[in-house]
């Protein structure tokens, strides 16, 4: 296993265990199966486990596995505070203590503000007393490192990086999201600020493996080096020195073994010209199914009405390259779970964006098309509930 340094000089394994996708049995996590897989990863050198309060059964399962095997001190444990469900600091403390109990521990190594999406949300949390609470937990050692996970555009991500003295951050990043969400620009910005960056969705929830178009799968079938979709996507990340740790939601021994092997054999600079060429070929095949030729350059931003134009088109395209459910879930997460919503339907047709688009996209027209397909009745209901109950 290879390791990279965190802000305090500790070694973190480049492969982290994402604990959201444990196998279910009878509606509950199959704890015995999960235990075998997690322990195999730990014994192979994985020392970063990531879970969250809102992952059903995950924290309790992780706590039980670590307790059974007496290995809490061997790993770094990361979990998250769902601040969008909390209205007071008493609620924060109550939820934190519940997490410690579930995880059978007295401290959290890496604690994240879960899905922190914009500055107004962080300002609301600070007004509640979040900054003072964090400082107390850091001083007591109950929290060792504080950070946030993010879904949104690069500009807002950089503002959040600057908004507090974070110890680390977590972003969605993969070869299809190179210039969307926080993107490579956000990755490098955080790195320059000294923040370790944890990567989530390196395979876009497995979609860069299981939902590749047949033409892309054929490229791997014909590959003389027998590279796999997962191996190539992970190598693309490990190749970058700014990446600290890549989370993988492993739920089979085969997945653990393959990912450990890739992590062990993929240092910075591991990508060859042939590897990059294959990535580009695969991307072209995926992009054949896109609806809008947006490159995510963000020259169209900021929108006077707050529309996340690149984010909207990314989700709209994902509906046709990865599946409608996937695109709509991503869109809800990126546009509705924030104080200042960024939905496509907020467009008033001013045309400012189109005058700056190097791709000459008919943005106003395409935003209407995207809104029609992305902003379904369930989306509108959930968005309204988020605003009414202030779940951002």
C-alpha positions in Angstrom: 0.0 0.0 0.0 1.1 3.5 -0.7 0.6 6.5 1.6 0.3 10.2 1.3 0.7 12.9 4.1 -2.2 14.7 5.7 -1.9 18.3 7.0 -0.3 17.1 10.2 2.2 14.8 8.6 0.4 11.5 9.2 0.4 8.8 6.5 -3.0 8.1 4.9 -3.4 5.1 2.6 -4.1 6.2 -1.0 -7.0 3.8 -1.0 -9.8 4.5 1.5 -12.7 2.3 2.4 -16.1 3.9 1.6 -18.6 2.3 4.0 -21.8 3.4 2.3 -22.2 0.3 0.0 -21.9 -2.7 2.3 -23.9 -5.7 1.1 -27.5 -5.9 2.5 -29.1 -9.1 3.8 -32.8 -9.1 4.7 -32.8 -5.3 4.6 -29.9 -4.9 7.0 -26.1 -4.8 6.5 -24.6 -8.3 6.3 -22.1 -7.6 9.1 -20.2 -10.8 8.8 -19.5 -10.3 5.1 -18.6 -6.7 5.6 -16.3 -7.6 8.4 -14.3 -10.0 6.2 -14.0 -7.4 3.4 -13.1 -4.5 5.7 -10.5 -6.6 7.7 -8.9 -7.8 4.4 -8.5 -4.2 3.4 -7.0 -3.2 6.7 -4.6 -6.1 6.7 -3.6 -5.0 3.2 -2.7 -1.5 4.5 -5.9 0.5 4.1 -6.1 2.8 7.1 -8.9 5.3 6.2 -12.5 4.3 6.7 -15.3 6.7 5.7 -18.9 6.5 6.9 -21.7 9.0 7.7 -24.6 9.5 10.1 -27.1 9.2 7.2 -25.7 6.0 5.7 -28.3 3.5 7.0 -26.6 1.1 9.5 -23.1 2.0 8.4 -21.7 3.7 11.5 -23.0 0.9 13.7 -21.6 -1.7 11.4 -18.2 0.0 11.3 -18.1 0.4 15.0 -18.9 -3.3 15.5 -16.3 -4.5 13.1 -13.6 -2.4 14.7 -14.7 -3.5 18.2 -14.7 -7.2 17.3 -11.2 -7.0 15.9 -9.6 -4.6 18.4 -8.2 -2.4 15.6 -9.7 1.0 16.2 -6.2 2.5 16.8 -4.9 1.0 13.6 -7.1 3.2 11.3 -8.3 6.7 10.8 -12.1 6.9 11.1 -14.1 9.5 9.2 -17.7 10.3 9.6 -20.0 13.3 8.9 -22.4 15.7 10.6 -25.7 16.1 8.7 -25.9 19.8 9.6 -29.0 20.2 7.3 -31.0 18.1 9.8 -30.1 20.2 12.8 -31.4 23.5 14.2 -29.4 24.1 17.3 -26.0 23.3 18.9 -27.8 21.1 21.4 -28.8 19.0 18.4 -25.3 19.0 17.0 -23.9 17.7 20.3 -26.6 15.1 20.7 -26.0 13.8 17.2 -22.2 13.7 17.7 -22.5 11.7 20.9 -24.8 9.3 19.1 -22.2 8.9 16.4 -19.5 8.1 19.0 -21.8 5.5 20.5 -22.6 3.9 17.2 -18.9 3.8 16.3 -17.9 2.5 19.7 -15.2 5.1 20.0 -14.3 8.2 22.1 -13.0 10.3 19.2 -13.3 10.8 15.4 -10.1 11.2 13.4 -11.7 13.0 10.4 -15.0 14.8 11.0 -16.8 16.4 8.1 -19.6 18.9 7.6 -21.6 16.7 5.3 -22.5 18.2 1.9 -21.6 21.8 2.8 -22.6 23.5 -0.4 -22.3 27.3 -0.1 -21.1 30.2 2.1 -24.6 31.2 3.3 -25.0 27.7 4.8 -21.6 28.0 6.6 -22.6 31.5 7.8 -25.8 30.0 9.3 -23.8 27.3 11.1 -21.4 29.9 12.5 -24.2 32.0 13.8 -25.5 28.9 15.6 -22.1 28.5 17.3 -20.5 25.8 15.1 -17.0 27.4 14.9 -16.8 27.5 18.7 -18.1 24.0 19.0 -15.5 22.7 16.6 -12.7 24.5 18.5 -13.8 22.8 21.7 -13.9 19.4 20.1 -10.5 19.8 18.6 -9.1 21.0 21.9 -10.5 18.0 23.8 -9.3 15.6 21.1 -12.8 14.3 20.4 -12.3 15.5 16.9 -8.7 15.2 15.5 -9.3 16.9 12.0 -12.2 19.0 10.8 -13.3 19.2 7.2 -16.2 19.3 4.8 -17.6 17.3 1.8 -18.7 19.2 -1.2 -21.0 19.0 -4.2 -21.2 22.2 -6.3 -19.1 24.4 -8.6 -15.4 25.3 -8.4 -15.9 28.9 -7.5 -18.0 28.2 -4.4 -15.7 25.4 -3.4 -12.8 27.8 -3.3 -14.7 30.3 -1.2 -15.5 27.5 1.3 -11.9 26.5 1.4 -11.1 30.1 2.4 -13.9 30.4 4.9 -12.3 28.5 7.8 -9.1 26.9 8.8 -10.0 23.4 7.6 -7.8 20.4 8.1 -9.0 18.6 5.0 -11.8 18.4 2.4 -13.7 15.8 0.3 -14.8 16.3 -3.3 -16.4 14.2 -6.1 -13.7 13.9 -8.7 -13.0 11.5 -11.6 -12.0 11.7 -15.2 -15.6 12.7 -16.2 -15.8 15.4 -13.5 -12.3 16.9 -14.3 -13.9 20.3 -15.1 -17.1 20.1 -13.1 -18.1 20.3 -9.5 -14.9 21.3 -7.6 -12.9 19.9 -10.5 -9.2 19.9 -11.0 -9.2 23.7 -10.3 -10.6 23.1 -6.9 -8.4 20.2 -6.2 -5.3 22.2 -7.0 -6.6 25.2 -5.1 -7.1 23.1 -1.9 -3.7 21.5 -2.3 -2.0 24.9 -2.6 -3.8 25.9 0.7 -2.2 22.9 2.3 -5.4 20.8 2.5 -5.4 17.1 2.0 -8.1 16.2 -0.5 -10.2 13.0 -0.1 -11.8 11.8 -3.3 -15.3 10.4 -3.4 -17.2 8.9 -6.4 -14.0 8.0 -8.3 -16.1 5.7 -10.4 -19.2 7.8 -10.2 -21.0 5.3 -8.0 -19.7 2.4 -10.2 -21.2 4.0 -13.3 -17.7 4.3 -15.0 -17.6 0.5 -14.8 -21.1 -0.9 -14.9 -22.9 1.7 -17.0 -20.3 2.4 -19.7 -21.8 2.4 -23.2 -21.1 -0.8 -25.1 -18.7 1.0 -27.4 -16.6 2.0 -24.4 -16.7 -1.6 -22.9 -15.5 -2.8 -26.3 -12.4 -0.6 -26.0 -11.5 -2.5 -22.8 -12.3 -5.9 -24.3 -9.8 -5.2 -27.1 -7.1 -3.7 -24.9 -3.9 -5.6 -25.2 -2.8 -4.6 -21.7 -6.1 -5.9 -20.2 -6.7 -2.8 -18.2 -10.0 -2.7 -16.5 -12.4 0.3 -16.3 -11.9 0.5 -12.5 -8.1 0.2 -12.7 -7.8 2.9 -15.3 -10.1 5.3 -13.4 -8.3 4.8 -10.1 -4.8 5.2 -11.8 -6.0 8.5 -13.3 -6.5 9.8 -9.8 -3.4 8.3 -8.1 -1.3 9.8 -10.9 -2.1 13.3 -9.4 0.0 14.4 -6.5 -2.8 16.7 -5.2 -4.9 13.6 -4.5 -4.5 12.3 -0.9 -6.9 9.4 -0.6 -9.4 7.8 -3.0 -12.5 6.3 -1.4 -14.0 3.1 -2.9 -17.3 1.6 -1.8 -16.0 -2.0 -1.8 -18.5 -4.8 -1.2 -16.8 -8.0 -2.4 -13.4 -9.6 -1.7 -12.6 -9.4 -5.4 -13.1 -5.6 -5.4 -10.9 -5.3 -2.3 -8.1 -7.4 -3.8 -8.2 -5.6 -7.2 -8.3 -2.1 -5.7 -5.5 -2.8 -3.2 -3.4 -4.1 -6.1 -4.1 -1.0 -8.2 -3.3 1.3 -5.2 -0.1 -0.5 -4.4 1.1 -0.3 -8.0 0.1 3.3 -8.9 2.4 6.1 -7.6 2.3 9.7 -8.7 3.2 9.7 -12.4 2.0 6.2 -13.0 -0.1 7.0 -16.1 1.5 6.3 -19.4 0.7 7.9 -22.8 -1.3 4.7 -23.6 -3.3 5.1 -20.4 -4.2 8.7 -21.1 -5.1 7.8 -24.7 -7.5 5.1 -23.5 -9.1 7.5 -21.0 -9.7 10.0 -23.8 -11.2 7.3 -26.1 -13.5 6.2 -23.3 -14.6 9.7 -22.6 -15.4 10.3 -26.3 -17.6 7.2 -26.3 -19.5 8.4 -23.1 -19.9 11.9 -24.5 -21.5 10.6 -27.7 -24.7 10.3 -25.6 -24.6 13.8 -24.1 -27.3 16.3 -24.8 -25.3 19.6 -24.5 -21.7 20.1 -25.6 -20.8 21.9 -22.4 -17.1 21.6 -21.4 -17.6 23.0 -17.9 -15.3 26.0 -18.5 -17.7 28.3 -16.5 -17.2 31.3 -18.8 -21.0 31.6 -18.6 -20.8 32.2 -14.8 -21.9 33.8 -12.6 -25.5 33.8 -13.6 -27.4 36.9 -12.3 -30.1 34.6 -11.0 -27.8 32.1 -9.5 -28.3 29.2 -11.9 -25.5 26.7 -11.9 -25.3 26.4 -15.6 -22.3 24.0 -16.0 -23.7 21.9 -13.1 -27.2 21.7 -14.8 -25.7 20.6 -18.1 -23.5 18.0 -16.4 -26.5 16.4 -14.7 -28.7 16.7 -17.9 -26.0 14.9 -19.8 -25.6 12.3 -17.1 -29.3 11.4 -17.6 -28.5 10.2 -21.0 -25.0 8.8 -20.4 -25.6 7.1 -17.1 -29.3 6.9 -16.5 -32.2 9.3 -15.7 -32.2 8.5 -12.0 -28.5 9.1 -11.6 -28.7 12.5 -13.3 -31.7 13.6 -11.3 -30.3 12.6 -8.0 -27.1 14.5 -8.7 -29.1 17.6 -9.8 -31.1 17.6 -6.6 -28.0 17.3 -4.5 -26.2 20.1 -6.3 -29.0 22.6 -6.8 -31.6 22.2 -4.1 -29.7 21.5 -0.9 -28.5 25.1 -0.4 -29.9 28.3 0.9 -29.5 30.0 -2.4 -30.9 27.5 -4.9 -29.3 27.2 -8.3 -32.0 25.5 -10.4 -32.2 25.9 -14.2 -35.8 27.1 -13.9 -34.5 30.3 -12.2 -33.2 31.5 -15.7 -35.0 34.7 -16.8 -33.5 34.5 -20.3 -31.3 37.6 -20.1 -28.7 36.0 -22.4 -25.6 37.2 -20.6 -24.3 33.7 -20.4 -24.5 33.1 -24.2 -22.4 36.1 -24.9 -19.5 34.5 -23.1 -19.8 30.9 -24.1 -16.8 29.7 -26.3 -18.9 26.7 -27.4 -21.7 29.0 -28.7 -24.3 26.9 -26.9 -27.9 28.1 -27.0 -27.8 28.2 -23.2 -31.3 29.7 -22.6 -32.9 27.1 -24.8 -31.0 24.2 -23.3 -31.7 25.3 -19.7 -35.4 25.1 -20.5 -34.9 21.6 -21.9 -32.9 20.6 -18.9 -35.4 22.0 -16.4 -38.2 20.2 -18.1 -36.5 16.8 -17.6 -34.6 17.4 -14.4 -37.2 19.4 -12.4 -39.8 16.7 -12.0 -42.7 16.9 -9.5 -40.7 14.9 -6.9 -37.8 17.4 -7.4 -40.1 20.4 -6.8 -41.6 18.8 -3.7 -38.3 18.0 -2.2 -36.8 21.4 -3.1 -39.8 23.1 -1.4 -39.4 21.0 1.7 -35.7 21.8 1.9 -36.5 25.6 1.8 -39.4 25.4 4.2 -37.6 23.4 6.8 -34.2 25.0 6.0 -32.5 21.7 5.4 -29.6 23.3 3.6 
